[in-house]
């Protein structure tokens, strides 16, 4: 038996312990009468209170980087805690024959995001460092396409180049783009600078399934967006005598999958994944290049329809450590956009849990009910 629930605080789901036969769950207790249901372990192992929460692969799990432990074995309710924080409870009901899981905090699934770009003073910077809230050693460095010439225009929730937008090429200027480097900047708060030579020395980390949101578009028109994934030279970070070269040297990594979410209130029915090598003609939606991909007709939304802002995720075969996001509209086009909510590893990372249970009848006889399972589905990006 297994149900599924979104891996996010505030979620609650109830599932049946069996297939409904017999019709009354109480009949399972037999002639000795109703007793109780209790949890005894996890992954076919008998456990005691204080055991680490592990997925079905045996990997220990955390919440906000704190190890999760379990209590309540021998009772009908398990509690998973990360330090003083309750992560979830799972409760079996011997009357209804159902079990309920209630989430109070998210379980780390390898995903994290950057959605606060605020600095002490919003404005235009040659570089913007965004501190990692969930993983302190995983920050985000944002720079403009032409180092020390293209600026990063930030406010609390979005990013653009130079002015409010990431603009198309003109007859005498190239298309604008922003460069996202996945690095450890060693910062605890967001900061920016007017000269790339003041960027703190940084080392890269690999990322995949990276996404961003189209926060707004000029005149509310759809836009075409060019995305390039890049692998920097192994061992080459940012710092030293030629930071401009550090920012512009790298090898394009082939993007093989693009996922577009068009409504975060109903992602199940509004998510489409395009695969480069599946033989399907995606030309009306995605243009696959040798070194990049163009995603067509992406839309933003006004503040009252934030759930309708398009979100785009890209993946390569083995990850990358830099992403460039630029305007792919025709030369002279007035269609432009701004981005926000950079997500890393946010698509498709489910967590499977399985707990052992027993049914105990009125005179204390016990029998296994097998594994009580639940799948934690990744929360849609909002």
C-alpha positions as CSV (number, residue, x, y, z in Angstrom):
1,X,0.0,0.0,0.0
2,X,1.4,3.4,-0.9
3,X,0.0,6.9,-1.4
4,X,1.6,10.1,-2.5
5,X,1.8,13.6,-1.1
6,X,3.5,16.9,-2.2
7,X,6.7,17.4,-0.3
8,X,5.8,20.8,1.3
9,X,4.7,22.1,4.6
10,X,0.9,22.3,5.1
11,X,0.1,19.3,3.0
12,X,-2.1,16.4,4.3
13,X,-3.3,13.2,2.7
14,X,-5.2,10.1,3.8
15,X,-5.0,6.7,2.2
16,X,-6.6,3.2,2.7
17,X,-4.4,0.5,4.3
18,X,-6.0,-2.2,2.2
19,X,-8.2,-2.5,-0.9
20,X,-11.5,-2.3,1.1
21,X,-12.1,-6.1,1.4
22,X,-13.5,-6.9,3.9
23,X,-15.8,-3.8,3.8
24,X,-15.3,-3.2,7.5
25,X,-11.6,-2.9,8.5
26,X,-12.5,-4.1,12.0
27,X,-13.2,-7.6,10.5
28,X,-9.4,-7.9,10.0
29,X,-9.0,-8.3,13.8
30,X,-10.9,-11.6,13.8
31,X,-12.9,-13.2,16.6
32,X,-10.7,-11.8,19.3
33,X,-12.0,-8.4,18.7
34,X,-10.6,-5.0,17.8
35,X,-7.1,-4.1,19.0
36,X,-4.7,-1.6,17.5
37,X,-2.4,-0.8,14.6
38,X,1.2,0.1,15.4
39,X,4.4,1.0,13.5
40,X,7.3,-1.3,14.1
41,X,10.1,-0.3,11.7
42,X,11.1,0.9,8.2
43,X,12.3,-0.8,5.1
44,X,11.6,-4.3,6.6
45,X,13.8,-3.5,9.6
46,X,12.5,-3.4,13.2
47,X,13.5,0.0,14.7
48,X,13.5,1.9,18.0
49,X,12.8,5.5,18.6
50,X,15.6,7.8,17.5
51,X,16.3,5.9,14.3
52,X,17.2,7.9,11.3
53,X,14.6,8.4,8.6
54,X,15.8,6.7,5.4
55,X,14.3,6.4,1.9
56,X,13.6,3.0,0.3
57,X,17.2,3.0,-1.1
58,X,18.6,3.3,2.5
59,X,19.7,6.9,2.2
60,X,19.4,9.0,5.4
61,X,17.2,12.1,4.9
62,X,17.4,15.6,6.2
63,X,15.2,18.7,6.5
64,X,16.8,22.1,6.1
65,X,20.1,20.2,6.3
66,X,19.3,18.7,9.7
67,X,19.1,14.9,10.1
68,X,15.5,13.5,10.6
69,X,14.8,11.0,13.4
70,X,11.7,9.0,14.1
71,X,9.7,8.4,17.3
72,X,6.5,6.6,18.0
73,X,7.4,3.0,17.2
74,X,5.1,0.6,19.0
75,X,2.2,3.1,18.6
76,X,-0.2,4.1,15.9
77,X,1.5,7.4,15.2
78,X,5.1,8.1,13.9
79,X,6.6,11.5,14.2
80,X,9.6,12.6,12.1
81,X,11.6,15.4,13.6
82,X,14.6,17.5,12.5
83,X,16.0,18.7,15.8
84,X,13.1,20.6,17.4
85,X,11.2,20.9,14.2
86,X,8.4,18.4,13.4
87,X,8.7,17.4,9.7
88,X,5.7,15.1,9.4
89,X,3.4,12.7,11.3
90,X,2.0,9.5,10.0
91,X,-1.1,8.1,11.8
92,X,-2.9,4.7,11.3
93,X,-6.6,4.5,12.3
94,X,-7.7,1.1,13.4
95,X,-11.4,2.0,13.0
96,X,-11.4,3.3,9.4
97,X,-8.4,1.3,8.2
98,X,-6.7,4.4,6.8
99,X,-3.4,6.2,7.4
100,X,-2.8,9.9,7.2
101,X,0.5,11.8,6.6
102,X,0.6,15.4,7.6
103,X,3.6,17.6,6.5
104,X,5.0,20.4,8.6
105,X,8.3,20.9,6.8
106,X,9.9,19.9,3.5
107,X,12.3,17.0,3.4
108,X,15.4,17.9,1.5
109,X,15.4,16.3,-2.0
110,X,18.5,17.9,-3.4
111,X,16.6,20.8,-4.8
112,X,17.0,24.5,-3.7
113,X,16.2,27.9,-5.1
114,X,17.2,31.5,-5.2
115,X,14.1,33.7,-5.1
116,X,15.3,36.8,-3.1
117,X,17.6,39.1,-5.1
118,X,17.3,42.0,-2.8
119,X,20.4,44.0,-1.8
120,X,20.8,46.9,0.5
121,X,20.1,49.1,-2.5
122,X,18.4,47.9,-5.6
123,X,20.0,49.0,-8.8
124,X,22.5,48.1,-11.4
125,X,25.6,46.1,-10.6
126,X,28.4,44.5,-12.7
127,X,27.9,41.5,-10.5
128,X,25.3,40.2,-8.0
129,X,26.0,37.5,-5.5
130,X,23.0,35.7,-4.1
131,X,23.6,33.8,-0.9
132,X,22.4,30.3,-0.5
133,X,19.8,30.0,2.2
134,X,19.3,26.3,2.2
135,X,22.9,25.3,1.4
136,X,25.4,27.9,2.6
137,X,28.1,26.6,0.2
138,X,25.9,26.9,-2.9
139,X,25.5,30.5,-3.9
140,X,24.5,32.1,-7.2
141,X,26.6,34.7,-9.1
142,X,24.8,36.8,-11.7
143,X,26.7,38.8,-14.3
144,X,25.8,40.6,-17.5
145,X,26.6,39.2,-20.9
146,X,29.6,41.6,-21.5
147,X,31.5,41.7,-18.3
148,X,31.8,45.2,-16.8
149,X,29.6,46.6,-19.6
150,X,26.3,44.8,-19.3
151,X,24.9,45.5,-15.8
152,X,22.6,43.4,-13.7
153,X,19.4,45.2,-12.8
154,X,17.8,43.6,-9.7
155,X,15.0,44.1,-7.3
156,X,13.6,41.8,-4.7
157,X,12.2,39.2,-7.0
158,X,13.5,39.6,-10.5
159,X,16.6,40.2,-12.7
160,X,17.2,41.9,-16.0
161,X,20.1,43.4,-17.9
162,X,20.9,47.1,-18.0
163,X,17.3,48.4,-17.8
164,X,14.2,46.6,-16.7
165,X,14.4,44.1,-19.4
166,X,16.6,41.5,-21.2
167,X,16.3,43.0,-24.7
168,X,16.6,41.8,-28.2
169,X,19.5,42.7,-30.5
170,X,19.5,45.9,-32.4
171,X,21.3,46.9,-35.6
172,X,24.4,47.8,-33.6
173,X,24.2,45.9,-30.3
174,X,24.0,42.1,-29.6
175,X,21.1,40.5,-27.8
176,X,21.3,40.9,-24.1
177,X,21.7,38.0,-21.7
178,X,22.4,37.2,-18.1
179,X,25.0,34.7,-16.9
180,X,24.3,32.5,-13.9
181,X,27.3,30.9,-12.3
182,X,26.7,28.2,-9.7
183,X,29.5,28.9,-7.2
184,X,30.5,29.1,-3.6
185,X,31.1,32.8,-3.0
186,X,31.6,32.5,0.8
187,X,28.8,35.1,1.4
188,X,26.1,35.0,4.0
189,X,24.0,37.8,2.5
190,X,23.3,39.1,-1.0
191,X,25.8,41.7,-2.3
192,X,26.8,43.4,-5.5
193,X,29.6,45.4,-7.0
194,X,30.3,47.8,-9.8
195,X,33.4,46.1,-11.0
196,X,33.8,42.4,-11.7
197,X,37.3,42.5,-10.2
198,X,35.6,42.8,-6.8
199,X,33.9,39.4,-7.1
200,X,34.9,37.2,-4.2
201,X,37.1,34.2,-5.1
202,X,34.7,31.5,-6.0
203,X,34.6,27.8,-6.8
204,X,31.9,26.1,-9.0
205,X,29.5,23.3,-8.1
206,X,27.6,21.3,-10.6
207,X,23.8,21.7,-11.1
208,X,21.2,20.2,-13.3
209,X,17.4,20.5,-13.8
210,X,17.9,24.2,-13.5
211,X,14.9,26.4,-14.0
212,X,13.8,30.0,-13.9
213,X,10.5,32.0,-14.1
214,X,9.5,34.6,-16.7
215,X,8.5,37.2,-14.2
216,X,7.2,39.7,-16.7
217,X,7.4,40.5,-20.4
218,X,7.3,43.9,-22.2
219,X,3.7,44.9,-23.1
220,X,2.6,41.4,-21.9
221,X,3.7,39.8,-25.2
222,X,5.3,36.3,-25.4
223,X,9.0,36.1,-25.9
224,X,11.5,33.6,-27.4
225,X,14.4,32.8,-24.9
226,X,17.8,31.4,-25.7
227,X,19.3,29.1,-23.1
228,X,22.9,27.9,-23.0
229,X,24.3,25.4,-20.5
230,X,28.1,25.6,-20.0
231,X,30.8,23.6,-18.3
232,X,33.7,25.7,-17.1
233,X,37.2,24.3,-17.3
234,X,37.8,21.7,-14.6
235,X,39.3,23.4,-11.5
236,X,38.8,26.9,-12.9
237,X,36.9,29.0,-10.5
238,X,36.5,32.8,-10.5
239,X,39.3,35.0,-9.2
240,X,42.8,35.9,-10.0
241,X,44.2,38.1,-12.7
242,X,41.6,37.7,-15.4
243,X,38.1,37.5,-14.1
244,X,36.6,38.5,-17.4
245,X,38.1,35.4,-18.9
246,X,36.9,33.3,-16.0
247,X,33.4,34.4,-16.8
248,X,33.5,33.9,-20.5
249,X,35.6,30.7,-20.8
250,X,33.8,27.4,-21.0
251,X,32.4,24.7,-23.2
252,X,28.7,24.5,-24.1
253,X,27.0,21.4,-22.7
254,X,24.2,19.9,-24.8
255,X,20.8,20.5,-23.4
256,X,18.8,17.3,-23.9
257,X,15.5,18.1,-22.0
258,X,13.4,21.2,-21.6
259,X,10.4,21.3,-19.2
260,X,7.8,24.1,-19.3
261,X,5.3,24.7,-16.6
262,X,2.5,27.1,-17.5
263,X,0.3,27.0,-14.4
264,X,1.7,26.3,-11.0
265,X,-1.7,25.9,-9.4
266,X,-2.3,22.8,-11.6
267,X,1.2,21.6,-12.7
268,X,-0.1,18.1,-13.4
269,X,-2.1,19.3,-16.3
270,X,0.1,22.2,-17.3
271,X,3.6,20.7,-17.6
272,X,5.2,19.6,-20.8
273,X,8.7,18.1,-21.2
274,X,10.5,18.2,-24.6
275,X,13.3,15.7,-25.3
276,X,16.0,16.5,-27.9
277,X,16.6,12.9,-29.1
278,X,13.1,11.4,-28.9
279,X,12.4,11.9,-32.6
280,X,9.3,14.1,-32.0
281,X,9.1,17.4,-33.9
282,X,9.1,20.1,-31.3
283,X,9.7,23.0,-33.7
284,X,6.6,24.9,-32.6
285,X,7.8,25.0,-29.1
286,X,11.6,24.4,-28.9
287,X,14.4,25.0,-31.4
288,X,17.2,22.6,-30.6
289,X,20.6,24.1,-31.4
290,X,24.1,22.5,-31.3
291,X,25.2,24.6,-28.4
292,X,21.9,26.0,-27.1
293,X,18.2,25.8,-27.1
294,X,15.5,28.4,-27.9
295,X,12.2,28.1,-26.1
296,X,9.4,29.8,-27.9
297,X,6.5,32.0,-26.9
298,X,7.1,32.1,-23.1
299,X,4.8,34.4,-21.1
300,X,4.9,36.3,-17.9
301,X,1.9,37.5,-15.9
302,X,0.8,40.4,-13.8
303,X,1.0,40.3,-10.0
304,X,-2.6,39.0,-9.7
305,X,-1.8,36.0,-11.9
306,X,1.6,34.9,-10.6
307,X,0.7,31.3,-11.1
308,X,0.5,31.8,-14.9
309,X,4.1,32.9,-15.2
310,X,5.9,30.4,-17.4
311,X,8.7,28.4,-15.8
312,X,11.4,26.7,-17.8
313,X,13.8,23.9,-16.7
314,X,16.7,22.6,-18.7
315,X,18.9,19.5,-18.2
316,X,22.0,18.0,-19.7
317,X,23.3,14.5,-19.5
318,X,25.6,15.1,-16.6
319,X,25.0,18.6,-15.3
320,X,26.7,22.0,-15.8
321,X,27.9,24.9,-13.7
322,X,26.9,28.0,-15.7
323,X,23.7,29.0,-17.5
324,X,23.2,31.8,-19.9
325,X,19.7,33.2,-20.5
326,X,19.2,35.6,-23.4
327,X,16.7,37.2,-25.7
328,X,16.2,35.2,-29.0
329,X,13.8,37.6,-30.7
330,X,14.5,39.1,-34.1
331,X,16.9,42.0,-34.4
332,X,15.0,45.2,-33.5
333,X,12.2,43.4,-31.7
334,X,10.7,45.3,-28.8
335,X,9.8,42.0,-27.1
336,X,11.8,41.6,-23.9
337,X,11.5,39.9,-20.5
338,X,12.8,39.7,-16.9
339,X,13.5,36.5,-15.0
340,X,13.3,35.4,-11.3
341,X,13.0,32.4,-9.0
342,X,16.1,30.4,-10.1
343,X,15.5,26.7,-9.2
344,X,18.1,24.0,-9.0
345,X,17.1,20.3,-9.2
346,X,13.5,21.1,-8.8
347,X,11.9,18.7,-11.2
348,X,11.2,15.0,-10.8
349,X,13.0,14.3,-7.5
350,X,10.5,12.1,-5.6
351,X,11.3,10.4,-2.3
352,X,9.9,7.0,-1.5
353,X,9.3,5.9,2.2
354,X,8.1,2.6,3.5
355,X,7.2,1.7,7.1
356,X,6.5,-1.6,8.7
357,X,3.3,-2.1,10.6
358,X,1.5,-4.6,12.7
359,X,-2.2,-5.4,13.5
360,X,-2.8,-6.5,17.1
361,X,-6.1,-8.0,18.0
362,X,-8.1,-7.8,21.3
363,X,-6.1,-10.4,23.2
364,X,-2.7,-9.2,22.0
365,X,-2.0,-11.5,19.0
366,X,0.1,-9.6,16.4
367,X,0.5,-10.0,12.6
368,X,2.4,-8.0,10.0
369,X,0.4,-5.7,7.7
370,X,3.4,-5.3,5.4
371,X,4.8,-2.0,4.3
372,X,2.9,1.3,4.7
373,X,4.3,3.5,1.9
374,X,4.2,7.0,0.8
375,X,5.9,8.9,-2.1
376,X,6.9,12.5,-1.5
377,X,6.4,14.3,-4.8
378,X,8.5,17.5,-5.5
379,X,6.5,20.6,-4.8
380,X,5.6,22.7,-7.9
381,X,7.6,25.9,-8.1
382,X,5.6,29.0,-7.1
